[in-house]
Amino acid sequence: MSAVVIAALGAGIGVGLLLVVRGLQPHPAPLDRVTVHLDRPGVSIATLRSGELDEPELSGIQAALGAGGLALMRMVGMAERPKLTEALRVLDKSVERHAYEKLLAAGAGFALPVVASAALATNGTGPSPLVVAVIALVLAAGGFFYPDLPLAERVAARRQAFKHAFSAYLDLVTILLAGGAGIESALEGAAEAGDGWAFAEIRRSLRRARLTRRSPWESFAQLGDELGVNELSELAATVSLAGDHGARVKQSLIAKADALRTAQAADLEANAEARTEKMIVPVVVMILGLVLFIAFGAVDAISDGGASQFAPTTPTQEG
């Protein structure tokens, strides 16, 4: 066994042992994260430790790699793009973590052909170093840009999930208003009744409005601009037109909840029809493959039968 293979196996075993040791170490929840969510119902310390509510913090090595990736993004002019900033805001993801993922993907793309060529070189069949270098650089560049590809789809799914949660929030608000609660108490109570990132954003927006002495509708409009959710801005505009009268605000909230519910039903129906139409393509391909399979057998049988029928026969000699 060559020295390259031994070194690769040793490195793999060492990395595996390091990951096992780090996984067995306890990870206490940071105090700032615990104190921020103390007023949230149904949130345990185990949930905070698992990182389901907040983005997990980067470790020392990850933070260093994230800083290096962020510096590289700034060099190529990718760190200050408005679309990237908006997408990361919707995903509640820091630019350092995104830069770390980009740098990690670039490193994986660069190391893949290098390791493959080193493994082939043990048998004396490795490609030239120039070819390996070109492939490694191309894969590294592709890996660096790869984390940007699913951002648009993930942002769209995140906004759709927020719309569903916001519709449920407005339903809770209307229920509390029907029970005789005031507008502000209904907004606060409905926000405390739910969990998840959407309700966390709503609670944060209401807390910001309370601390800055603004109306909740202005804070909702600002949140809608940050997340790119038009329903929040529309609700703020509708309630602003209703004025300070409690009855008109209540009617506006009920109307907006009904409109959101109707829009969600229409979106679900449209998505179901779109997925049904997408299923036509694989079904047609499957049927076409079956027809070709049967036709090939039939044509082959006919050609063999015709060839044997018209084949010349060898005359037999009579003794």
N, C-alpha and C positions, 0 to 999 in steps of 0.2 A: 504494500500500500504506500502511495507516494506521500510526500510531506504536505502537499496542498490539500489532499483529502483528509489527512489527519488534522490539519489546522482547521479546516471547515467543520469537521465533526466536533472538535474541541470547542470551537466558538459557539456552535449550536447548542451543545450541552451546557456551556456556561451561561448563555442567554436564557435557556430554559430554566436552569436553577435560580437565576436572578429573578425571573418573573414569578416563580413559585414562592420564593422568599418574600417578595413584595406583596404578593396576593395574600399571604398568611399574616402579614403585619396588620395590626388594627389601624383603622382610619377614623379617628374621632371627628365629629362634625365641628367645623369652626364656630366659635362663639357668636360672631356677627351674623352668620346665617341662621343660627338658632333663635337669636333674639328678634330678628326681623319677622320670623314666622310664628312667634309665640301666640299671636292673636288669631291665628288661622285655625278653623275647626277641622278636626280629623287629621291633623298633621303630627306625626310622631317623630321621635329622634331617629328611628331607623329609616324613615322615609327621607329625612334630610341627609342622613349619612349615605344613602344609596344614590343621591344626586338626581332624583326624579323631578325635583322642583327647580333646581338651579343648575347651571352649567358647572360641572366639576372643575376644580381649580387645576391649573397646570403645575406639574412638579418642577423641580429645579432644572433638570435636563430638558424637559418639555418647554419650560419658559425660555431657556436659552435658545433652543431651536426655533421657538416662535418669534423671538426677537430677531434672530438672523433671517428668518423667512419674511418678517415684516420689513426689514431693511432692504431685502432683495425686491419685495413688491414695490417699495417706494422708489427704488432705482429704476424700475421699468414703468413706473407711473400707474400702478394698479391699486395702490392702497387708498387713494382719495377719490375713487370713482363713486358718484352718487348712487348708482344702482347697486353697487356692492354694499355700500353703507346701509341703504334701505333694506336690502335682503338680509344682512346680518342683524339688523334691528328687529326685523320680523321674526327671525329664527332665534332671537335672544342669544346670539353667539358673538363672542368677542373676536376682533380682528386678529388678535394674537393666536387664538386657537385655529382660526382659519389659515393663517400663515404657517402654523405648525403642521397642519394637515397637508398643505401644499408642498412644504419642504420634505415631509416624510414620503409623500407619493413620488416626488422627484428623486429622492434617494433610492427608493425601491425600484423605480424604472431604470436608474443608472446601474444599480447593482445586479439586476437580473441578467443582462447579457454578459457582464464580467464574470459572474459565478458560473454561468453556463459554458463560457469559453474556457474557464479554468478547469472545469470538469472534463471537457472534451480534450483539453491539452494533455491530460494524463494518459490518454490513449494515442496521442500523436496525431489527432485529427482536428485540432482546433483551427479556427479561422485566423486570418491575419490581424494583428493588433489595430491596424487602421480601420478595418471593417467593424471590429468590436467597439472601438472608440466612437465611430459615427453612429452605430446603432444605440449605444449607451446614451449619447447626447440627445438623440431624437426621442428615446423613451423617457429620459429625464425631463425634457421640455414638455412632452405629453403628460407626464405625471404631475408636473407643476401646474398645468392648466386644467387637469382632470377634476379637482374639487369644485371648480366653477360651473361644471356642466349641470349637475342636479340641483343647483340653487333655485332656478326659476320654478321647477316642479315642486320642490319642497316649500317654497314661499307661497305658491298658489294653494297647496294643501293646507298650509298653516293658516292662511287667511280664510279659507273655507271653514276650517275648524273654529276659528274665532267667530265667524258669522253664526254658526250653529250655537255656540256657547252664548253669544250676545242675544240671540233670539230667546234662548231659555232664560237668560237674565231678565229680559223685558217681560216675559211671562210671569216670572216671580215678582217683579215690581208691580205689575197690574193686579196680581193676587193680593199683595200687601196693601195696595191702594184700595182695593175693594173691601178689605177688612177694616178700613178706617185709619190706616197709618198715614202719616204725612209724606210729602214727596221726598224730602231728604232722608227721613228714617227708612222709607221704602227702598230708596237707592242703596243705602248702607246695609240694610238687612238682607236684601237680595244678593249683594256682593259677598257678604260673609257666608251665605248659605252654600255657595259653590266652591269647587276646588279646581285645580288645573291652572295652566299658564294664562288662559284667557281671563278667568276670574281674578287672578293675581294682577294682571294688567289693569282691570277695571278698579280693583281696590287701590292700586297705586295711583291711578288717575284721580279717584275720589279723595285720597289722602293729599295729593298735590293741590287739588282745588281747595281743600279745607285749610291747608297751611298757607297758601298764597291768597286766601280770601277772595277767591273767584267762584263763579257759579259752576256747578258740575257740568253744565252743557259746554262751557268754554273748554274745560279740561277734556271732555269727550271729543270735541272738535280737534284739539291738539293731538290726542291719541290717534284719531282717525287719520290725520295727516302723517303721523309717524309710521303707522302700520299700513297705510294705503288702503284702509277699509272705508269705503264711501258711506256705508250705513251709519257710522258714528257721526260723520259730518252732516249727513242729512237729518239725523235725529236732533243734533244741536241746532241746526237751522230751523227745523220745524218747531221745536220748543221755544226758541227765541222769538219766533213770530207769534207764538201763543201768548207771550207776555208773562206776567207774574200771577195770573189768575190760576188757582189750583185746579179748577174744573177743566179749563182749557188744556192745561199741561197733562192732566190725567187722560183726557180724550186723545191728545196727541200721542202719548205713550201707548195707549191701547191700539190706536190706528197703526202705529209703527210696528208693534208686535204682530198684528194681523198681516201687515204687508210683508214682513220678514218671513213669517210662516208660509205664506202663499208663494213667495219667491223661492224658498227652500224646497217646497214640494215640486215646483216647476223645474228646479235644477236637478233634483233627484230623478225626476221622470226623464229629463233630457239626457242625463248621464246613463240611465238604464237603456234608453234607445240607442245611444251612441255605442255602448258596449255590445248591444245585440247586433248592430250593424258590423262592428269589428269582428264578430264571430263568424260572419259569412265568409271571410277570406280563408281561414284555416279549414272550414268545412268544404269549400270549393276545391282547395288544394288536395284535401284528403280524398274526395270523390274522384278528382282527376287522376290522382295516383292509382286508385283502385281500378279505374277504367283502363288506364295504360297497362297495369299489371295483367288484367284479364285479356285485353286485346293482344298483348305480346304473346301470351300463351296460346291464344287462338291462332294468330298468324304463324307462330312457330309450328303448331300442329298441322296447319294446312300446308305449309311449305314442305314439311317432312313427308306428309302423305302424298303430295303431288310429285315430289322427287322420286319417291319409291315406286310410284305408279308408272312414271314415264322413264324409269331407268332401263337401259338396254340389258337384255338377258343374254347370258352366255350359252350358246348351243351345246347340247350334250351329244357326245359321240356314242353311236350305237355299236355294241360289240358284235 
